[in-house]
Every structure is written in structure tokens, then in C-alpha cells.
Amino acid sequence: MDIDKLSSGTCAISRSLALVGDAWSALILRDASRGMTQFDQFRTSLGIAPNILSRRLKSLTEAGVLEKRRYSERPPRDEYVLTQAGQDFIPILAAMGEWGRRYNGDGKLSHLVNEETGCPVRAVVVDESTGKPLSGLSMRLEMPEGWHPA
């Protein structure tokens, strides 16, 4: 897969996938949204090999989704916190969770709960201008002006 081509084309989905399109990256962002910040926390939670985790953290940091912050000089230790771009990814993770519960939902599954009400959260993606769920809208894709297939 040509990541450079994905990240520079006209498709917004391709550009998104170029940044966070693998399972490890999405799961790291999930854990970061739960308050995990340290390398060992991610490694323990995910059971991921250290070299893979290092590459994904570097990639997510370079993409501007995580910010690397030094929290200890001796020994040198860094933490990884969500940037605004990372925080804006949380609803996408919630929507993925809803889809997973619906289409791969056998057995006991975790779920989001509204901390104020204690009620389960049901993520629905809506059109900001109408408030209507995307799943019920008739939509079409428009290409940028002057676009021509290669």
C-alpha cells in the first residue's frame, strides 16, 4: 500500500487511513482516550511488541494526533497525550464500537457510559447541518473542481 499516495489524494477517507488506518494505531488512540499516556501502559493493555508500539507512537506523534511530553529526566521518560486531532478521533472510535457491537457483538462487550447520567452512550454519526443520521441520508461524492482521474 502506497501511504504517500493515500495521504495526498483527493479522498478524505484515504488521507485519514494514512494517519490512523491500522488496528494498532486505533487501539493506541482508544487507550489514550481512556487516560493512558505511558509506553508501558499501552504495551500492557495491548500486548503489543515494543518495536511495533514505538513505531506507532512515533507515527501518531508525527501525524499530530498524539503529543510526546517528557515527564522524567532521570531516567528519561515520555508520555503521549491526545492533541485536539486525537480528541476529535474519539467519536470515530465510538462509532466504530457501535458498528462492532451491531455486527460482531456476540458475548460480553464493553460500552461507553455517560458519566453525568450513567446511561449507555449510543454513538450515531449525524450531519451537522441537519442533525440527521448519515445512515438515512441520500448522499453523493463530489470531486474537487478541476479534478481528473490519472
DSSP file (Angstrom, degrees, kcal/mol; ACC not computed):
  #  RESIDUE AA STRUCTURE BP1 BP2  ACC     N-H-->O    O-->H-N    N-H-->O    O-->H-N    TCO  KAPPA ALPHA  PHI   PSI    X-CA   Y-CA   Z-CA
    1    1 A M              0   0    0      0, 0.0     2,-1.1     0, 0.0     3,-0.1   0.000 360.0 360.0 360.0 131.5    0.0    0.0    0.0
    2    2 A D     >  -     0   0    0      1,-0.2     4,-2.4     2,-0.1     5,-0.2  -0.730 360.0-176.4 -90.8  96.0    1.4    3.4   -1.0
    3    3 A I  H  > S+     0   0    0     -2,-1.1     4,-2.8     1,-0.2    -1,-0.2   0.862  82.4  56.2 -62.1 -37.8    0.9    5.6    2.1
    4    4 A D  H  > S+     0   0    0      1,-0.2     4,-0.6     2,-0.2    -1,-0.2   0.914 109.7  45.9 -61.3 -41.6    2.3    8.7    0.2
    5    5 A K  H >> S+     0   0    0      1,-0.2     4,-1.0     2,-0.2     3,-0.8   0.923 113.6  49.7 -66.8 -43.4   -0.4    8.2   -2.5
    6    6 A L  H >< S+     0   0    0     -4,-2.4     3,-0.5     1,-0.2    -2,-0.2   0.914 111.1  49.1 -59.2 -43.6   -3.1    7.7    0.1
    7    7 A S  H 3< S+     0   0    0     -4,-2.8    -1,-0.2     1,-0.2    -2,-0.2   0.536 116.8  39.9 -79.8  -5.4   -2.1   10.7    2.1
    8    8 A S  H << S+     0   0    0     -3,-0.8    -1,-0.2    -4,-0.6    -2,-0.2   0.434  92.2  99.9-122.2  -0.1   -2.1   13.1   -0.8
    9    9 A G  S << S-     0   0    0     -4,-1.0     6,-0.1    -3,-0.5    -3,-0.0  -0.049  84.5-102.2 -77.7-175.3   -5.0   12.1   -2.9
   10   10 A T  S    S+     0   0    0      4,-0.0     2,-0.6   134,-0.0    -1,-0.1   0.571  90.9  99.3 -85.4 -10.0   -8.5   13.7   -3.1
   11   11 A C     >  -     0   0    0      1,-0.2     4,-2.1    -5,-0.1    -2,-0.2  -0.693  57.3-160.4 -86.2 117.7  -10.2   11.1   -0.9
   12   12 A A  H  > S+     0   0    0     -2,-0.6     4,-2.1     1,-0.2    -1,-0.2   0.824  93.2  56.1 -64.6 -31.5  -10.6   12.2    2.7
   13   13 A I  H  > S+     0   0    0      2,-0.2     4,-2.8     1,-0.2    -1,-0.2   0.926 106.9  49.2 -66.5 -43.9  -11.0    8.6    3.8
   14   14 A S  H  > S+     0   0    0      1,-0.2     4,-2.0     2,-0.2    -2,-0.2   0.915 110.6  50.5 -59.9 -43.2   -7.7    7.6    2.3
   15   15 A R  H  X S+     0   0    0     -4,-2.1     4,-0.8     2,-0.2    -1,-0.2   0.893 111.5  48.3 -63.6 -38.7   -6.0   10.6    4.0
   16   16 A S  H >X S+     0   0    0     -4,-2.1     4,-2.5     1,-0.2     3,-1.0   0.934 110.7  50.4 -65.4 -45.8   -7.5    9.6    7.3
   17   17 A L  H 3X S+     0   0    0     -4,-2.8     4,-2.0     1,-0.3    -1,-0.2   0.826 101.3  62.9 -63.4 -31.0   -6.4    6.0    6.9
   18   18 A A  H 3< S+     0   0    0     -4,-2.0    -1,-0.3    -5,-0.2    -2,-0.2   0.812 113.6  35.5 -62.4 -28.6   -2.9    7.1    6.0
   19   19 A L  H << S+     0   0    0     -3,-1.0    -2,-0.2    -4,-0.8    -1,-0.2   0.882 142.0   3.6 -91.3 -44.4   -2.7    8.5    9.6
   20   20 A V  H  < S+     0   0    0     -4,-2.5    -3,-0.2     1,-0.1    -2,-0.2   0.011  87.7 123.1-134.2  28.1   -4.6    6.1   11.8
   21   21 A G     <  +     0   0    0     -4,-2.0     2,-0.3    -5,-0.2    -4,-0.1   0.271  52.4  79.6 -87.7  12.5   -5.7    3.3    9.5
   22   22 A D  S  > S-     0   0    0      1,-0.1     4,-2.1    -3,-0.1     5,-0.2  -0.851  83.3-116.5-115.7 159.1   -4.2    0.3   11.2
   23   23 A A  H  > S+     0   0    0     -2,-0.3     4,-2.5     1,-0.2     5,-0.2   0.884 111.8  54.1 -59.4 -42.4   -5.6   -1.6   14.1
   24   24 A W  H  > S+     0   0    0      1,-0.2     4,-2.5     2,-0.2    -1,-0.2   0.924 108.6  48.8 -60.6 -44.1   -2.7   -0.8   16.5
   25   25 A S  H  > S+     0   0    0      1,-0.2     4,-2.3     2,-0.2    -1,-0.2   0.927 112.2  48.1 -62.5 -45.0   -3.0    2.9   15.9
   26   26 A A  H  X S+     0   0    0     -4,-2.1     4,-2.1     1,-0.2    -1,-0.2   0.900 113.2  48.4 -62.5 -40.3   -6.7    2.9   16.5
   27   27 A L  H  X S+     0   0    0     -4,-2.5     4,-2.5     2,-0.2    -1,-0.2   0.853 108.7  52.9 -71.0 -33.8   -6.3    0.9   19.7
   28   28 A I  H  X S+     0   0    0     -4,-2.5     4,-2.5    -5,-0.2    -1,-0.2   0.926 111.1  47.4 -63.4 -43.4   -3.5    3.2   21.0
   29   29 A L  H  X S+     0   0    0     -4,-2.3     4,-2.1     2,-0.2    -2,-0.2   0.871 109.5  54.0 -66.2 -36.1   -5.8    6.1   20.5
   30   30 A R  H  X S+     0   0    0     -4,-2.1     4,-0.8     2,-0.2    -2,-0.2   0.949 111.6  44.6 -59.0 -48.6   -8.6    4.2   22.2
   31   31 A D  H ><>S+     0   0    0     -4,-2.5     5,-2.2     1,-0.2     3,-0.7   0.882 110.9  53.6 -66.0 -37.5   -6.3    3.6   25.2
   32   32 A A  H ><5S+     0   0    0     -4,-2.5     3,-1.5     1,-0.2    -1,-0.2   0.872 104.7  55.5 -63.5 -35.7   -5.2    7.3   25.1
   33   33 A S  H 3<5S+     0   0    0     -4,-2.1    -1,-0.2     1,-0.3    -2,-0.2   0.713 103.4  56.3 -69.4 -18.5   -8.8    8.3   25.3
   34   34 A R  T <<5S-     0   0    0     -4,-0.8    -1,-0.3    -3,-0.7    -2,-0.2   0.387 130.3 -95.2 -90.1   1.2   -9.1    6.2   28.4
   35   35 A G  T < 5S+     0   0    0     -3,-1.5     2,-0.2     1,-0.3    -3,-0.2   0.441  76.7 142.3 101.8   0.2   -6.3    8.2   30.1
   36   36 A M      < +     0   0    0     -5,-2.2    -1,-0.3     1,-0.1    -2,-0.1  -0.551   9.8 157.0 -73.6 140.1   -3.3    6.0   29.3
   37   37 A T        +     0   0    0     -2,-0.2    43,-2.8    44,-0.1     2,-0.3   0.524  40.9  86.0-135.1 -19.1   -0.2    8.0   28.5
   38   38 A Q  B  > S-A   79   0A   0     41,-0.2     4,-2.2     1,-0.1     3,-0.5  -0.671  73.8-124.3-103.1 147.7    2.8    5.9   29.2
   39   39 A F  H  > S+     0   0    0     39,-0.6     4,-2.7    -2,-0.3     5,-0.2   0.891 111.9  49.5 -48.9 -50.4    4.6    3.4   26.9
   40   40 A D  H  > S+     0   0    0      1,-0.2     4,-2.5     2,-0.2    -1,-0.3   0.836 107.4  55.2 -65.4 -32.1    4.3    0.5   29.4
   41   41 A Q  H  > S+     0   0    0     -3,-0.5     4,-2.5     2,-0.2    -1,-0.2   0.943 111.7  43.5 -63.5 -46.5    0.6    1.2   29.9
   42   42 A F  H  X S+     0   0    0     -4,-2.2     4,-2.6     2,-0.2     5,-0.3   0.927 114.3  50.8 -62.9 -44.8    0.0    0.9   26.2
   43   43 A R  H  X>S+     0   0    0     -4,-2.7     4,-2.1    -5,-0.2     5,-0.7   0.915 113.7  44.1 -61.3 -44.4    2.2   -2.2   26.0
   44   44 A T  H  <5S+     0   0    0     -4,-2.5    -1,-0.2     2,-0.2    -2,-0.2   0.928 115.7  47.1 -67.0 -45.7    0.5   -4.0   28.8
   45   45 A S  H  <5S+     0   0    0     -4,-2.5    -2,-0.2    -5,-0.2    -1,-0.2   0.900 123.7  31.5 -62.8 -42.0   -3.0   -3.1   27.7
   46   46 A L  H  <5S-     0   0    0     -4,-2.6    -1,-0.2    -5,-0.2    -2,-0.2   0.682  91.6-134.4 -94.0 -20.0   -2.5   -4.1   24.0
   47   47 A G  T  <5 +     0   0    0     -4,-2.1     2,-0.3    -5,-0.3    -3,-0.2   0.861  51.7 158.9  64.6  34.0    0.0   -6.9   24.4
   48   48 A I      < -     0   0    0     -5,-0.7    -1,-0.2    -6,-0.3    -2,-0.1  -0.641  48.5-103.5 -94.4 145.5    1.9   -5.3   21.5
   49   49 A A     >  -     0   0    0     -2,-0.3     4,-2.5     1,-0.1     3,-0.4  -0.429  30.8-122.9 -65.0 140.2    5.6   -5.8   20.8
   50   50 A P  H  > S+     0   0    0      0, 0.0     4,-2.6     0, 0.0     5,-0.2   0.853 109.6  53.1 -55.7 -38.5    7.8   -2.8   21.9
   51   51 A N  H  > S+     0   0    0      2,-0.2     4,-1.9     1,-0.2     5,-0.1   0.886 111.3  45.9 -67.1 -37.1    9.2   -2.2   18.5
   52   52 A I  H  > S+     0   0    0     -3,-0.4     4,-2.5     2,-0.2    -1,-0.2   0.917 113.0  50.1 -69.5 -43.1    5.8   -2.0   16.9
   53   53 A L  H  X S+     0   0    0     -4,-2.5     4,-2.8     1,-0.2     5,-0.3   0.920 109.1  52.1 -61.0 -43.9    4.5    0.2   19.7
   54   54 A S  H  X S+     0   0    0     -4,-2.6     4,-2.3    -5,-0.2    -1,-0.2   0.921 111.0  47.4 -58.1 -44.9    7.4    2.6   19.3
   55   55 A R  H  X S+     0   0    0     -4,-1.9     4,-2.5     2,-0.2    -1,-0.2   0.914 113.5  47.2 -63.8 -42.9    6.8    2.9   15.5
   56   56 A R  H  X S+     0   0    0     -4,-2.5     4,-2.9     2,-0.2     5,-0.2   0.912 112.0  49.4 -67.9 -41.8    3.1    3.5   16.0
   57   57 A L  H  X S+     0   0    0     -4,-2.8     4,-2.1     2,-0.2    -1,-0.2   0.912 112.7  48.4 -62.8 -41.3    3.6    6.1   18.8
   58   58 A K  H  X S+     0   0    0     -4,-2.3     4,-2.7    -5,-0.3    -2,-0.2   0.930 113.2  47.7 -62.6 -45.0    6.2    7.9   16.6
   59   59 A S  H  X S+     0   0    0     -4,-2.5     4,-1.9     1,-0.2    -2,-0.2   0.915 112.7  47.5 -63.0 -45.1    3.8    7.8   13.6
   60   60 A L  H  <>S+     0   0    0     -4,-2.9     5,-2.4     2,-0.2     6,-1.5   0.842 113.3  49.6 -66.8 -33.0    0.9    9.1   15.6
   61   61 A T  H ><5S+     0   0    0     -4,-2.1     3,-1.2    -5,-0.2    -2,-0.2   0.926 111.1  48.0 -69.6 -45.7    3.1   11.9   17.1
   62   62 A E  H 3<5S+     0   0    0     -4,-2.7    -2,-0.2     1,-0.3    -1,-0.2   0.832 108.7  55.7 -63.3 -31.8    4.3   12.9   13.6
   63   63 A A  T 3<5S-     0   0    0     -4,-1.9    -1,-0.3    -5,-0.2    -2,-0.2   0.584 115.2-118.2 -77.0  -9.9    0.7   12.9   12.4
   64   64 A G  T < 5S+     0   0    0     -3,-1.2    21,-0.5    -4,-0.3    22,-0.3   0.683  86.7 111.2  82.2  17.5   -0.2   15.4   15.1
   65   65 A V  S   <S+     0   0    0     -5,-2.4    18,-2.0    20,-0.2    21,-0.3   0.758  81.4  30.8 -93.6 -30.5   -2.7   13.0   16.8
   66   66 A L  E    S-B   82   0A   0     -6,-1.5     2,-0.5    16,-0.2    -2,-0.3  -0.914  73.0-144.0-121.8 153.4   -0.6   12.5   19.9
   67   67 A E  E     -B   81   0A   0     14,-3.0    14,-2.4    -2,-0.3     2,-0.5  -0.979  13.5-139.0-117.8 132.1    1.9   14.8   21.6
   68   68 A K  E     -B   80   0A   0     -2,-0.5     2,-0.4    12,-0.2    12,-0.2  -0.787  24.9-178.2 -91.6 125.8    5.0   13.5   23.2
   69   69 A R  E     -B   79   0A   0     10,-2.9    10,-3.2    -2,-0.5     2,-0.5  -0.987  26.3-127.7-128.7 134.7    5.9   15.1   26.5
   70   70 A R  E     +B   78   0A   0     -2,-0.4     8,-0.3     8,-0.3     3,-0.1  -0.673  30.7 168.4 -78.3 124.4    8.9   14.5   28.8
   71   71 A Y  E     +     0   0A   0      6,-2.4     2,-0.3    -2,-0.5     7,-0.2   0.505  66.2  32.6-114.0  -8.4    7.7   13.7   32.3
   72   72 A S  E   > -B   77   0A   0      5,-1.6     5,-2.6     1,-0.1    -1,-0.3  -0.969  49.3-171.9-149.0 132.4   11.0   12.5   33.8
   73   73 A E  T   5S+     0   0    0     -2,-0.3    -1,-0.1     1,-0.3     5,-0.0   0.811  76.1  68.0 -88.4 -35.1   14.6   13.5   33.1
   74   74 A R  T   5S+     0   0    0      1,-0.5    -1,-0.3     2,-0.1     3,-0.0  -0.899 121.7  12.0-131.5 103.3   16.2   10.7   35.2
   75   75 A P  T   5S-     0   0    0      0, 0.0    -1,-0.5     0, 0.0     2,-0.3   0.655 110.8-116.2 -74.3 158.5   15.6    8.3   33.7
   76   76 A P  T   5 +     0   0    0      0, 0.0     2,-0.4     0, 0.0    -3,-0.2  -0.447  45.8 170.0 -64.2 123.1   14.3   10.0   30.6
   77   77 A R  E   < - B   0  72A   0     -5,-2.6    -6,-2.4    -2,-0.3    -5,-1.6  -0.999  15.4-163.5-138.7 138.3   10.6    9.1   30.2
   78   78 A D  E     - B   0  70A   0     -2,-0.4   -39,-0.6    -8,-0.3     2,-0.3  -0.847   4.0-154.3-118.5 155.7    8.0   10.5   27.9
   79   79 A E  E     -AB  38  69A   0    -10,-3.2   -10,-2.9    -2,-0.3     2,-0.5  -0.879  12.0-136.9-122.7 162.3    4.2   10.3   27.9
   80   80 A Y  E     - B   0  68A   0    -43,-2.8     2,-0.3    -2,-0.3   -12,-0.2  -0.975  23.2-179.5-124.1 119.6    1.9   10.5   25.0
   81   81 A V  E     - B   0  67A   0    -14,-2.4   -14,-3.0    -2,-0.5     2,-0.1  -0.887  33.7 -98.7-121.3 151.0   -1.3   12.7   25.2
   82   82 A L  E     - B   0  66A   0     -2,-0.3   -16,-0.2   -50,-0.2     2,-0.1  -0.418  32.5-150.9 -66.0 134.6   -4.1   13.3   22.7
   83   83 A T     >  -     0   0    0    -18,-2.0     4,-2.6    -2,-0.1     5,-0.2  -0.281  42.7 -87.0 -84.9-176.8   -3.9   16.5   20.8
   84   84 A Q  H  > S+     0   0    0      1,-0.2     4,-2.4     2,-0.2     5,-0.2   0.907 134.1  53.5 -60.1 -40.1   -7.0   18.2   19.5
   85   85 A A  H  > S+     0   0    0    -21,-0.5     4,-0.5     1,-0.2    -1,-0.2   0.899 109.6  48.2 -61.4 -39.5   -6.8   16.0   16.4
   86   86 A G  H >> S+     0   0    0    -21,-0.3     3,-0.9   -22,-0.3     4,-0.5   0.900 110.8  49.7 -66.8 -41.5   -6.6   13.0   18.7
   87   87 A Q  H >< S+     0   0    0     -4,-2.6     3,-1.1     1,-0.3    -2,-0.2   0.869 106.1  56.8 -64.5 -35.7   -9.6   14.1   20.8
   88   88 A D  H 3< S+     0   0    0     -4,-2.4     4,-0.3     1,-0.2    -1,-0.3   0.651  99.9  61.0 -70.0 -13.8  -11.6   14.7   17.6
   89   89 A F  H XX S+     0   0    0     -3,-0.9     4,-2.0    -4,-0.5     3,-0.5   0.668  82.0  83.2 -83.6 -18.0  -10.9   11.0   16.8
   90   90 A I  H <X S+     0   0    0     -3,-1.1     4,-2.3    -4,-0.5     5,-0.2   0.896  88.0  51.2 -56.8 -45.4  -12.8    9.8   19.9
   91   91 A P  H 3> S+     0   0    0      0, 0.0     4,-2.3     0, 0.0    -1,-0.3   0.846 107.5  54.7 -62.5 -29.7  -16.3   10.0   18.3
   92   92 A I  H <> S+     0   0    0     -3,-0.5     4,-2.3    -4,-0.3    -2,-0.2   0.920 108.2  48.2 -66.6 -42.5  -14.9    8.0   15.4
   93   93 A L  H  X S+     0   0    0     -4,-2.0     4,-2.3     2,-0.2    -1,-0.2   0.902 110.5  52.0 -62.0 -40.6  -13.8    5.3   17.8
   94   94 A A  H  X S+     0   0    0     -4,-2.3     4,-2.1     2,-0.2    29,-0.3   0.907 109.8  48.7 -62.5 -41.9  -17.2    5.4   19.5
   95   95 A A  H  X S+     0   0    0     -4,-2.3     4,-2.3     2,-0.2    -1,-0.2   0.891 110.0  51.6 -65.7 -38.9  -18.9    4.9   16.1
   96   96 A M  H  X S+     0   0    0     -4,-2.3     4,-2.6     1,-0.2    -2,-0.2   0.898 108.4  52.5 -62.9 -39.5  -16.6    2.0   15.3
   97   97 A G  H  X S+     0   0    0     -4,-2.3     4,-2.5     2,-0.2    -2,-0.2   0.908 108.4  49.7 -62.4 -42.4  -17.6    0.5   18.6
   98   98 A E  H  X S+     0   0    0     -4,-2.1     4,-2.1     2,-0.2    -2,-0.2   0.927 111.6  48.5 -60.9 -45.3  -21.3    0.8   17.8
   99   99 A W  H  X S+     0   0    0     -4,-2.3     4,-2.6     1,-0.2     5,-0.3   0.914 111.8  49.9 -61.8 -42.7  -20.7   -0.8   14.4
  100  100 A G  H  X S+     0   0    0     -4,-2.6     4,-2.2     1,-0.2    -2,-0.2   0.884 109.7  50.2 -64.2 -39.7  -18.7   -3.6   16.1
  101  101 A R  H  < S+     0   0    0     -4,-2.5     4,-0.4     1,-0.2    -1,-0.2   0.890 114.5  45.6 -64.1 -38.0  -21.4   -4.3   18.7
  102  102 A R  H  < S+     0   0    0     -4,-2.1     3,-0.2    -5,-0.2    -2,-0.2   0.908 127.5  23.9 -72.7 -42.1  -24.1   -4.4   16.0
  103  103 A Y  H  < S+     0   0    0     -4,-2.6    -2,-0.2     1,-0.2    -3,-0.2   0.509 138.6  23.7-109.2  -5.3  -22.2   -6.7   13.5
  104  104 A N  S  < S+     0   0    0     -4,-2.2    -1,-0.2    -5,-0.3    -2,-0.2  -0.202  83.5 129.5-147.0  47.2  -19.8   -8.6   15.7
  105  105 A G        +     0   0    0     -4,-0.4     2,-0.1    -3,-0.2    -4,-0.1   0.088  20.8 133.8-102.4  22.7  -21.5   -8.4   19.0
  106  106 A D        +     0   0    0      2,-0.1     2,-0.0    -3,-0.0    -3,-0.0  -0.456  62.4  10.8 -70.8 145.4  -21.6  -11.9   20.4
  107  107 A G  S    S-     0   0    0     -2,-0.1     2,-0.4     2,-0.1     0, 0.0  -0.226 111.5 -28.8  84.6-175.1  -20.6  -12.2   24.1
  108  108 A K        -     0   0    0     -2,-0.0     2,-0.4     0, 0.0    -2,-0.1  -0.618  65.1-175.5 -80.9 131.5  -20.0   -9.6   26.7
  109  109 A L        -     0   0    0     -2,-0.4     2,-0.1    -4,-0.1    -2,-0.1  -0.943  25.1-116.9-128.7 148.1  -18.8   -6.3   25.3
  110  110 A S        -     0   0    0     -2,-0.4     2,-0.3     0, 0.0     0, 0.0  -0.363  35.1-171.5 -71.6 161.5  -17.6   -3.1   26.9
  111  111 A H        -     0   0    0     -2,-0.1     2,-0.2    11,-0.0    11,-0.1  -0.991  25.5-101.8-154.3 156.1  -19.6    0.0   26.3
  112  112 A L        -     0   0    0      9,-0.4     9,-2.5    -2,-0.3     2,-0.4  -0.522  32.4-161.2 -78.6 145.6  -19.5    3.8   26.8
  113  113 A V  B     -C  120   0B   0      7,-0.3     2,-0.5    -2,-0.2     6,-0.1  -0.994  23.8-118.3-129.3 135.3  -21.5    5.3   29.6
  114  114 A N     >  -     0   0    0      5,-3.2     4,-3.2    -2,-0.4     5,-0.2  -0.609  21.9-149.4 -69.0 118.6  -22.5    9.0   30.1
  115  115 A E  T  4 S+     0   0    0     -2,-0.5    -1,-0.2     1,-0.2     0, 0.0   0.792  93.0  50.4 -64.8 -28.5  -20.8   10.0   33.3
  116  116 A E  T  4 S+     0   0    0      1,-0.1    -1,-0.2     3,-0.1    -2,-0.0   0.895 126.5  21.2 -75.5 -41.1  -23.5   12.5   34.1
  117  117 A T  T  4 S-     0   0    0      2,-0.2    -2,-0.2    -3,-0.0    -1,-0.1   0.682  90.2-132.3-102.9 -20.9  -26.5   10.2   33.6
  118  118 A G     <  +     0   0    0     -4,-3.2    -3,-0.1     1,-0.3     3,-0.1   0.471  63.6 133.1  78.4   1.2  -25.0    6.8   34.0
  119  119 A C        -     0   0    0     -5,-0.2    -5,-3.2     1,-0.1    -1,-0.3  -0.548  66.1 -96.9 -85.4 149.3  -26.8    5.8   30.8
  120  120 A P  B     -C  113   0B   0      0, 0.0     2,-0.5     0, 0.0    -7,-0.3  -0.341  36.4-127.6 -60.6 145.0  -25.2    3.9   28.0
  121  121 A V        -     0   0    0     -9,-2.5     2,-0.6    -3,-0.1    -9,-0.4  -0.824  17.2-162.4 -94.3 132.3  -23.9    6.1   25.1
  122  122 A R        -     0   0    0     -2,-0.5     2,-0.3   -11,-0.1   -27,-0.1  -0.926  15.9-143.1-115.9 104.8  -25.1    5.1   21.6
  123  123 A A        +     0   0    0     -2,-0.6     2,-0.4   -29,-0.3    -2,-0.0  -0.489  24.2 174.2 -73.3 129.4  -22.8    6.7   19.1
  124  124 A V        -     0   0    0     -2,-0.3     2,-0.5   -26,-0.0   -29,-0.1  -0.999  27.4-133.7-134.3 132.7  -24.6    7.9   15.9
  125  125 A V        -     0   0    0     -2,-0.4     9,-2.5   -30,-0.1    10,-0.4  -0.767  33.1-176.9 -88.8 125.1  -22.9    9.9   13.2
  126  126 A V  B     -D  133   0C   0     -2,-0.5     2,-0.5     7,-0.3     6,-0.1  -0.844  34.3-105.0-122.9 157.8  -25.1   12.8   12.1
  127  127 A D     >  -     0   0    0      5,-2.8     4,-3.5    -2,-0.3     3,-0.4  -0.713  30.0-143.2 -76.7 122.2  -25.0   15.5    9.5
  128  128 A E  T  4 S+     0   0    0     -2,-0.5    -1,-0.2     1,-0.2    -2,-0.0   0.853  95.7  50.6 -58.4 -37.4  -24.1   18.7   11.4
  129  129 A S  T  4 S+     0   0    0      1,-0.2    -1,-0.2     3,-0.1    -2,-0.0   0.815 127.0  20.9 -75.9 -28.8  -26.3   21.0    9.3
  130  130 A T  T  4 S-     0   0    0     -3,-0.4    -2,-0.2     2,-0.2    -1,-0.2   0.648  89.7-132.5-111.0 -19.7  -29.5   18.8    9.6
  131  131 A G     <  +     0   0    0     -4,-3.5    -3,-0.1     1,-0.3    -2,-0.0   0.531  61.3 136.6  76.8   5.1  -28.9   16.7   12.7
  132  132 A K        -     0   0    0     -5,-0.3    -5,-2.8     1,-0.1    -1,-0.3  -0.638  63.6-102.3 -88.5 142.4  -30.0   13.6   10.7
  133  133 A P  B >   -D  126   0C   0      0, 0.0     3,-1.4     0, 0.0     4,-0.3  -0.356  23.4-133.3 -59.8 138.2  -28.1   10.3   10.9
  134  134 A L  G >  S+     0   0    0     -9,-2.5     3,-1.5     1,-0.3    -8,-0.1   0.826 101.1  70.7 -61.7 -31.6  -25.9    9.7    7.9
  135  135 A S  G 3  S+     0   0    0    -10,-0.4    -1,-0.3     1,-0.3    -9,-0.1   0.725 104.1  41.6 -62.0 -19.3  -27.2    6.2    7.6
  136  136 A G  G <  S+     0   0    0     -3,-1.4     2,-0.3     2,-0.1    -1,-0.3   0.423  95.1 100.4-106.2   0.7  -30.5    7.6    6.4
  137  137 A L  S <  S-     0   0    0     -3,-1.5     2,-0.6    -4,-0.3    -3,-0.0  -0.619  70.1-129.9 -90.2 145.5  -29.3   10.3    4.1
  138  138 A S        +     0   0    0     -2,-0.3     2,-0.3     2,-0.0    -2,-0.1  -0.844  43.9 173.6 -86.4 121.5  -29.1   10.2    0.4
  139  139 A M        -     0   0    0     -2,-0.6     2,-0.3    -5,-0.0    -5,-0.0  -0.870  23.3-166.4-131.5 159.9  -25.6   11.3   -0.4
  140  140 A R        -     0   0    0     -2,-0.3     2,-0.5     2,-0.0    -2,-0.0  -0.972  25.5-118.2-140.9 156.7  -23.2   11.7   -3.3
  141  141 A L        -     0   0    0     -2,-0.3     2,-0.5     0, 0.0    -2,-0.0  -0.839  24.4-160.1 -97.3 127.6  -19.5   12.3   -3.5
  142  142 A E        -     0   0    0     -2,-0.5     3,-0.1     3,-0.0    -2,-0.0  -0.919  10.7-139.8-108.8 133.9  -18.4   15.5   -5.3
  143  143 A M        -     0   0    0     -2,-0.5     3,-0.1     1,-0.1     4,-0.0  -0.556  32.6 -89.7 -88.3 154.6  -14.8   15.8   -6.6
  144  144 A P    >   -     0   0    0      0, 0.0     3,-2.1     0, 0.0    -1,-0.1  -0.264  55.4 -87.9 -60.4 148.1  -12.8   19.0   -6.3
  145  145 A E  T 3  S+     0   0    0      1,-0.3     3,-0.1    -3,-0.1    -3,-0.0  -0.319 115.7  20.4 -57.4 136.0  -13.1   21.4   -9.1
  146  146 A G  T 3  S+     0   0    0      1,-0.3    -1,-0.3    -3,-0.1     2,-0.2   0.448  88.6 146.9  83.8   0.4  -10.6   20.6  -11.9
  147  147 A W    <   +     0   0    0     -3,-2.1    -1,-0.3    -4,-0.0    -4,-0.1  -0.493  20.2 176.1 -73.4 137.2  -10.1   17.0  -10.7
  148  148 A H        -     0   0    0     -2,-0.2    -3,-0.0    -3,-0.1     0, 0.0  -0.997  34.9-107.3-138.2 136.4   -9.4   14.5  -13.4
  149  149 A P              0   0    0      0, 0.0     0, 0.0     0, 0.0     0, 0.0  -0.317 360.0 360.0 -62.0 146.6   -8.6   10.8  -12.9
  150  150 A A              0   0    0      0, 0.0     0, 0.0     0, 0.0     0, 0.0   0.478 360.0 360.0 -72.8 360.0   -5.0    9.9  -13.5
